[in-house]
Amino acid sequence: MDNKIKISMDGKGRAIDNIYIERFWRALKYEHIYLNPANGGVELYEGVRKYIDFYNKERRHTSIGNITQDKCFEQMKNVS
């Protein structure tokens, strides 16, 4: 059966396919988890939730012009 499905990856082992999520996980681990060890699952969940909020709304990213993710998203919405 031909469903016309296209694979989105460049090929097996291509690091550029997931570089952005890999950078996010690295930042989460080095900037939060390793510095603030949790005392259980609930504490870990709350800490990660707060970090993600910080990551999107407050943390400036040099790769996108030293602005926040939210600001970048808003700018992208206004362009289209």
Secondary structure, 3 states (H helix, E strand, C coil): CCCCCCCCCCCCCCHHHHHHHHHHHHHHHHHHHCCCCCCCHHHHHHHHHHHHHHHHHCCCEHHHCCECHHHHHHHHHHHC
